Amino acid sequence: MSVVHVELPGRAYDIHIGGGLMQRVPHLLRPLLRRSRVVIITDSTVAEIHLPVLEAALQTAGIESESLSLPAGEATKSWQGLTAAVEWILDQKVERGDLVLALGGGVMGDLVGFATAIARRGIRFVQVPTTLLAQVDSSVGGKTGINTRHGKNLVGAFHQPALVVADTDALRTLPDRDFLAGYGEVVKYGLLGDVTFFEWLEANGPRLRSDDAALAHAVARACQMKADIVMRDETEQGDRALLNLGHTFGHALESATGYSDRLLHGEGVAIGCALAFTLSTRLGLCSGQDAGRVRAHLQRMGTKGSLADIAGDLPDADGLLALMAQDKKVQDGKLRFVLVRGIGQAFITADVPRDAVRAVLQDALDERG
């Protein structure tokens, strides 16, 4: 097991990473408990696979638990899902000093994090992420929220977890598509700030599915990079926005596909990263060789890397631009982009000509035929 420490004034916490940690959750929770009781919110898919293991471990340790299972899928990250979670927390008479466990992927982590941020004006919660995307990204850093008809994650709060327990054994239960979608967030870290990590992924990425040690290393490195950035900029006033590499394009594509299984979040991020490199190349910031290297790696991994990989109709270039304009990274009416000067050299700018973005989108749409 490896531990990544997130040092924030008054809100420090640890991220535990390794195999077999689901059974160790009670031991890790014990120092945080004020009474031997927790509540768990999960989704219907995770409830079948992982909830019985967690509940049995808690029972053996003498910790009482109650659980709520919500429908699986991005659609649950909504006003309706939030209301259901908050009302259930209050029904369970959860106190501010108690712990709520978010068991599942990014949807559960974001939803439960937001619910606990607003219920009783703040209840502690613990992230127990069961997907690759959640383990390397959404469970760390305290961003919580829901989607609305206006876009993704436009309503939420910064609410740091009290603990993160990332059991890498849980990733073995993921369908290939979900695992590869999570890989979009893994590779993002190498692309934005660590060329050495990207080179390691080029060499080792294809064996993450079968090599426990390699998988644990990838998760730990991604968590450490995110923790370092969060400690410098918790509420995204500066450097933390670098973590949005690929997200401006990706969120627009998720909206265009109705937050459905046509495009998973990590797939949108991977496609968005490739588009960000293409845009950077068009603006003369980055070599075409680096952009090609990114596309080749995504193709080798088998994850989505272009608009041609998205089934069904998409809006035209102007329609996608309109969706991008709803992004929460808009400031003073200008959309901020994370662009690159090369692999591992990301930076933030609002000085991006609209015509250049439109041209990149149009070319990508034309490739779809």
N, C-alpha and C positions, 0 to 999 in steps of 0.2 A: 504494500500500500504506500502511496505517496500522498503528501499533504501540501496543498498550496494555501498560504495564509493571505487573507485580504485584510490589510490594516487600514481601517477607517476610524476616525475619532468616535469612540463610544459605540461603534457598530462593527467591530472587527469580527471575522468569522473564518472558519477553515473549510476548505474543499478537500474531501477525502476521496481518493481515486484508487481503484483496484478491483480485483475479482473477489466474489464472495461477500461483498459488503452489505447486501440486503439483510443477511442474518445478524450483522453487527450493528445495525441501526439502533437497537435499544441501548447497547453499550455507549454508543456515540451520543445518544440523546440524554443519557442519565444526568450529566452535569448541568443540562439546561432545564430540566423538569422541576417545576415547583410542586406538582402533584403527579401521581403515577397514572396519568390519563392523557391521551392525545386523540385528535380526530384526523381523519385522512380523507382527502378529496382526490379522486382519480377519474379515469374514463372507462368506458365499457370494455374496451380491448385490453387495457392494462389490468383491469380488475380480474379478468380471467387468468392471466398469466402470472402476475407478480403480487397481487394483493394477498392471496392466501399465504405466501411465503412471509411477507412482512407481518401480517396479523399473527401468524404462528410464533414468529420470533418475539413479538411484543408480549404475547400471552405467556410464553415461557419465562420472560424476564419480569413478569408481574406487572406489566403496564396495560391498563385497559385501553380499548380503542373502539371507535365507531367510524364508519366509512360511508361516503357518498360517492356513487358512480354516476357520472354525467355522460352524455353521448360523445363518442369519439369524433374527432374532426375539427377543422378550423372554424366551422360554423358555431361551435359552442363558445368560442371566444367573442361573446356578444353581450348586449345588454341583458338578454334573457338568461344567458349562462351566468352572468355576474349576479343577477338577482337571485337565481337559484342557489348559488354558492353562499352568498351573504345571509340569506334567510335561513339556510340550513345551519350555518355556523351559529347564528343567534338561537335557533331552535335547540341546539346542543348545549346552550348556556356556556359557550366557550368564553373564558375570561381573558383579560389582556395579558396576563402572565402565562397563559397556556401556550401550547404549540399546535399549529395546524400543519400537517404534512401534505405537500403537493407531490403526488406520485404519478409520474407519467412524462410525457414529452413537453415541448415548448408551449403548447396550448394550455396544458394544466398548470405549468409553472407560472405563465403570464397571468392567467385567470385567477388562480388561488393567491398569487402575490398581490394582485390588485384588490381582491376581496378582503384579504387580511389587512391591507393598508387602510381601508375605509371602515371596516366593521369595528365598532367601538373606538374609532379613531386610531386604530393601530394595534394589531395582534401579531405576535411573533410567528414566523413560519419557517419550515425547513423544506428545502428542495431535495427530492429523491428522483433525479432524472433517469429515465429509462431509454432514451433515444440518444443517438450520437449527437444530433444537433443540440439537444438540450444540455448534454454533458459538457460540450465544449463552448457553448455560447449562452443560451438563454437563461440557464440556471444561475449564471454568475453575473454579478454587477448590479442587481436590484431594479432593473427595468421591468415594470409590470404594466399590463394594460389589456384592452380589448379593441376589436375592430368595429367600425361603424360603416354606414353606407358611404361616408366620405372618404374612407381609406383605412389603411392598416395601422393599428397601434396609435390612433389619434387621441384616445382617451386612456389615461393611466396615471401612474405615480412612480416615483423612485422609492422603493421599499426593499431594503437589503434583507436577505435571508439570515437566519441565526446560524445556519449550518447547511452545507451541501454534501450529499453522500452520492457519489457517482460509482455505481457498481458496474464495471465493464462487462461482467458476465451477462448482464441484462441485454447487452447489445447483440448477443448471439441469437436472441429470439426475434430480432428485427427481420422483416422481409428485405430482400436485396435492395429494392427501390428506396425504402426508408433509410437504410444504411448509407447508400450512395448520396441521397439527398443531404444527410447530415455531413457528408464529406465536403459538400460545398462550403460549409462554415469552417471546416478544418483547414482546407487549402487557402481560404481567405487570409488566415493569419500569416502564412508564409508570403503571400502576395503583397500584404500591406506593410510588413515590417521585418521580415526575417528570411532573406534569400537562402540562408543555410538550411532552414527548416523546409523551405520549398524544395530544395535539392534533395533533402532526405525523403520527402514525400514522393518525388519523382522515382527514387530508388526503391522505396518501401511501401508506397501507397497500395499497390495491387495485392499485397499480402496482409493488409490490416485485418481482413475478414477472417484470416486463419491463424494469425500470430498474436497471441495474447500480450506478449511483451511489447511488440511493436504498437499494438493498439493502445495499451496503457501509456506508452511514451507519447503518442500523438495527442491523446486526451490531456495529459498533464502539461505538455508544452503549450497547447492552445489555451488551457486554463491559466497558466502562468502569464502568458502574454496579455490575456484579457485582464487579469488581476492587476498587473503592472499599470495598464492604461487606466483602469477604474480608480486606482489609488491616486493617480495624478489628476484625474478629472471625473469625479463621480457623476455629475449632473450634465455632462456633455456640453461644457462651455468652450472646449478646445479640442485637445487630442482625442477624446473619446469618440468624436465623430469619425475618426479614421476607421472605426469598427464597422462603419456603414459602407465600406467598399462593396460595390455590387448591389447595394440595397435600393438605391434610387431607381435603377432600372427594374430590379427584381420585384419591388413592391407594386410598381405599375403593372407588371405582367401578372402578378397575383390578382390584382384588382380586375384586370382584363379577363381573367379566366374564372372570376367569381369565387375566389378563395376555395376552389374545388380541387379534387384529386387530379384534375388536368395538369396542375403544376403545384408541387410541394414547395414549401418555403425555401429549403436548402437548394432545390433545383433552380428557383428564381435567382438566388444569390450567385450560384455558379454561372448561370447565363449572364447575370449582371456584371460579374467580375470580368468575363470575356468581353462584354460590350464596353466596360470602362477602359480596358486595355486598348480596344479598337479606337475608341474616342480619343484616348491619349495619343495614340499613333497618328490619328488624323490631325491633331493639333500640334504635331511635331514635338511632343514631350517625351515619347517613348519609342523605342525601335520596333519595327514590324516583327523583328526576330523574337522579341520577348512576347509580343502578343500572340504570335504563332505557337510559341512554346507553351503558353497557357492553354490555348485551344487544344493542342496535341495532348497535353496531360489529361485534360478533362475527358477527351475522347478515349484515351487509353484506359482511364478508370471506369468508363462506361456510364458516367453521369451526364445529365443534360448540359449542353454547352452553347446552344444557339437557339434562335427562334424556330428554326426548322425542326427542333426536337419537341415542340409543343403541338399537340394534336388539336384540331378544330380551328375555327376562325379566330382571328385577332383583329383589333381595331387597326386603322391605318396609322401612319406615322404621327399625324396630327392628333389622333385620338389617344395614342400612347403618351404624347407630350402633355395632353390635357390631364391625364391621370397622374403623371409625374408632378404636375403643378400643385396637386393636393398633398404632396409629401410634407411631413412635418419638419423637414430640413429647409423649407423655404424661409428666407429672412429678407425683409424689406422687398418682398415681391420677387426676389431672385432665388433660384434653386441652387443650392450648394451641391457640388459634386465632389466625390473622392476620386481623384485621378492619380496617375502614377508616372514617375520618371524612369521606371524600370521595375523589375521584380524586387519586392521588398522596399520600395521607395514610394510610398503613397503620401499624398498631401491633399488638403482641402482647399477648394476654390469656388467662388461664385462667378468668376470671369470666364464663362463658357458660352460662346455664341450659340443661340438657339438653332441657327441653321446647321451648325456642325452636328448637334445632337440629332436633329431631324434627319440629316443625311445618313448618319450611322444607323438609325432605326429603319430608314427606307431601304438601305442596302441589306440589312438583316431580314426585312420582310421579303425583299426580292429573292433572297436565297431560298425562301420557302417554296418558290415556284407558283 
